Amino acid sequence: MEYTQLQVAQAIVSVLPDSRWVGKGLAQVYLWLVSGDRSEDESSRHLYDLNCYSLTKARELVLTLVDNGFLSHIKPRTKTGSAENPITKMFPAAITEQRFLEQVDALRAQRGTVNYDDDRESGHTLVDFTLTERDLRLPVNVKNAGTRFESAQQLVGLEPDDCIPIPVYKAYDAIEKEPNLLYAVAVDYGLVDSINTHLVPLFDEDEAIVWRILNDYSGTRIRDAEDKFVYGITTRHWDNIRDNFADPEFRLISARKSIRILQKQPKRTPGIGLRAWGTGASAEVNVHISISDETKPWSEVFDRIASNSLGDIIEAINRKKTEVVYDPEI
């Protein structure tokens, strides 16, 4: 179905009212000019205030925006490889994070001294949430494992259904900056298909228009629009998502343990301990973890925090032992 520029502009402003994406700014100015609600000077100033255009360029755009439409001024999205529906592929993270928040709320109900900080909009790429209890802090990175590593047995010696990847550079970075970081991983290989089957049909007409536009266009601060759309949709439709989507168990492993596995078993990291790099592993350097042997179920971590404190888990992350290791002089 084709939509008019007016319909698209109205949908963007309705669904993304607080976004600073250039596309939303252009849509807003287009509506003002069509309706006569704002002058050309006020509209130019609005585009300039978004820090997307110089004032001169903004004034030039405003003069032709009504006649030429606003979509022609938004940069088309470059789609390569599997990025045919890039916005759809952002939903697994948002849905998984919302699932984890429900688990945290259940923990708070059990242990009233536990709380959490939401770090997702802090610009801190390592941490999604920080569990807190008095002066204790337990940072958590929530991950969705949505693609089965079919070559896991051949390349890293693990069964595909017992294998999750942790990016090596992020784990090393975490040890330096957030040494107590926990990864909470939900293994759900059917989540993307569930989004196409159950979530997209829930969109109202405006949401469907914006979903289509964000898949087709980019531009300055597109990430702001993507985040506001994906997290807004997830929140608005959460009751239906909860009812129709699988609810996999979270499995936890610390950044410290991930790097320890890399050090002890380099063959778990194609590209470091295996020559066959590029034959079946992703381009990102990951250490591959056994779900059954090397992670803890959230239920166990939940019970330990509820019974003891966050300190119990922090101590477990920082457990040490003495070993005799090679220390070559030459």
N, C-alpha and C positions, 0 to 999 in steps of 0.2 A: 504494500500500500504506500502510495506517495503522499507526502504531507506538504502543505504550503509553508513558506518561510514564517508566516504569522503563527501557524500552529506549532512549529518547532520552537520559535522564540518563546511563546507562552509556556510550553512544556518545560523548557530549560529553566526559566525564571521560577516556575512553580516548584520543580523538583530540587533545584540547586539554589535556593534563595540566598545563601550566605557564601557561595563559592566565589573565589577571586580568579577563576579561570577566565582567560580572555574571551572564550566563546560565550560565557554567561554575561560578561560585560557588554559584548556586542549585541547579544539578544536583548538585554535590558534597554540599551540605547535605541535599538531598532523599534521596540515597542513604544518608547517615549516619543520618538519622532513620528511614527505612524498615527499615534493618538493625539499628538500635540501637547502632551502633558509636560514636556520640558523643552526649553529652547535649544537651539543648536549649540550655543555657547555652554549651557549647562551640561549637555550631552558630551561635548568635547572634553570638558573638565572631568567628567566621570571616567572616561576612558583614560585620560592622563593620570588620574589618581590611582588607577589600578597598576601603574608602573609597567604597562605593556606598550605604550606608545609615547613619543614626544608629543607636546601640545600641538605643534604644527601638524604632525602626522594625524593626530586625533581629529583636528579640524578638517583636514582633507577627507578623511573617512566619512565623517558625519554628513558632508555635502552630497555624497553619492549613496549612502547606506540604504535609503528607502528605495531608490530606483534599482539598485544592483542587488539588494538583499545582503544579509550579513554572513551567510554561510560561505560565500566566496572569499571572505577575508580570514577564514579559519584554516590553518594548515591541515591538509589531509593526513591521516595516520598512515605511516608506512607499515605494511603488513608483510612479514616474512615468516617462512616456516610454519610453525603451529600457531601463529598469532592471529588467526582468522577472526576469532572472537576474544580479543584481549581482556575485555571487561568481565566476561563470563569467567575467565580463568583467575580473576581476583577474588571471587566469592569464596572458594574453599578456605582461605586464610581467615576471612571475616566470620564465617560460620563456625570454624574450629575455635576461634577466640571466644565467640559467644558461648559455645559449649563449655569451654574452660571456666568462664566467669560464673556459670551456674554451679560448677563444682566448687569454686571458691566461696560462693554464697552459702553452699551447704556446709563448708568447713567453718565459716564464720558463725553459722547457727550452732555448731557443736562447740566451738571455742571462741567465746566472745572477745577475747583479747587480740584475736587475729583480725587484720584488716588488709587492704591492698591499695596500691597506687596504680593508676592506668598510665603507662609510659608510652603508649602508641603514638601520641602526637607530640612527643618531646623531641623528636628528631634522633632519638637514641635507637639505633638500628639493632642493637644487641638484645634489648629488653622490651618485652611487651607489657608485663605486669610485675610489680614487686610486692610480694607478701610481706607484711610488717607485723611485728609484735614487740611493743615497747621499743627498745633500741636495736632490735634484730631486723635484718633485711634479707629476704630471699628472692633474688631476681629470677624471673621465668621468661623463657622464650617459647612461645606456643607455635608448634609446627604441624602441618598436615602432610602426611606421607600419602600422596595420591597416585603415584605411578609405581607399579611393581617393577623391580629390577630383575628382569627375566634372565639375565646372564649372571646372576649373583653366584650360583654354584660354580660356574666355570671360572669366574674372575676373582671372587673373594672367598669362596668356600662356604657360603651360607645359602640356605634355601631361600628362594625368592619371597616366600611369605614370612620369613623370619629375618628380614633384612631392612634396616632403615639407614639412610645416609645422613651424616652430619658434616657440613662444610668445614674443612680443616682451618682455613684462614679465619673464619668467624670464631671457632673454638679457641684458637690461639689468642685472638684479640680479646675474647672474653676472659681468659685466664689473667691477662694483664690488667683489664679494666673492671671486670665484674667476676672475680675469682669464684664466687659462690653460685654462678649461673647454673640453672637447671633448664634442660630442654624437656618440654612436655609435648610428646608426639602422639597424634591420633592417626592410626593407620586406617585409611578409608579409600580403597581403590575405586569405589563406585560413586564418589562424591560429585565429580564433574558431570557424570551422566544424570545423577539425581537433580542437579541444578537445571539442566536442560529439560528434564521431565517434569519437575515439580515446582521450581522457583519461577522460571521465565513466564509460565502461564498465569502466575499470580499478579504480574505487572498490570497496573491500570494503563489507560491510553497514554497519559503523559510520561509515565515511567518507561513504557515500551519505546516511545519516541526518543527519550534521552539515552536509554540503553543502546539504541541503534546509532545515535549521533556520536556517542563516546567511543563506539567501536570503529567509527569511520573518520573521526577527526582528532587532532592533537592540539598543539599550540601552547602558549605560555601558561604555566601553572596547571597543566592538564592533570597532574597527579592530585591536586587539591580537589578537582571535580570528580576524579575517579574514586578517591577515598570517601568523599561525602555521598556519592551515589551508592557505592557498594555497602558502606556501613549503615547508611540511612535505610536502604532497602532491607538489609538483614534485620535491623531493629523493627521496622514497620511490619514485616511479615514473619516475625520470629515464631509466633504460635503455630503457624502452618509449617514452617521449616522443622520445628521440633517434632511435629506429628508425622511428617512424611519422610524425614531423612533418618538414616541409620545413626546410631549413637555409639561409636566405637570407644573402647577404653583408652584412656591416656596412659602412655608408658613414659617413664622419666629416666633420664640419664644426665649427669652433670657434664659440663664442658671439660672439667678436669679428667673425668673418667674416659671421655672420648679421646682425649689426647694420650692418655695412658695406653689405651688400646692401640692407637696408632704407633706408639713407641715400641710396644711389645710385639705387635703383629703388623708390620708394615705392608704385608700382602693384602691387608684389608683396605688398602688405599691405592687403587690403580693409578699409575702415574708416578708413584714413589717406590712401591715394592713389587711392581708387576710391569713387564715389558709391553704387554699387550694393550697399552693405553690407546684409547680411541676405537677399539674394536667392539665395545659393548657397554662402556661406561660413559656417563655424561662428561662434558668438557670441564665441569667444575670439579676440583679436587675434593673428594669426600672420603671420610673414614666410615666404613660400613659396620654397623652395630647389630649384634644378635638380639632380637627382641626378647626371646625367651630366657637367654642366659645373662644378658648384660644390662637389662633395664629393669626398673622396678614398676609394678603397677601403681597407678594413682591411689587405688584403694589402700595399699599398704602405707604409702606416704601420708595419706589423709589420716589414717588411724594413729600413726606415730606423732603427727603434729597435734591432733586432737587430744591425745593422752599425755604427751610430754610438752612439746613446744616447737617452734621453728628451730630452736637451738639444736634439737636432736638431729634434724636433717642437715643443718649447717656443719655440725661435727662429723656426720657421715661423709659429706662431700670432701672434707679436709682431713680424713683419716690418712695416716702415714704408716709406713713400715720401712725397716732397714733392709737394704739389699747390698750384696757385693756385685759391683758392675765393672766392666772394662773401663779403664781410664788411660788410654795409650799415651805415652810420651811422644812417640813417633807414629 
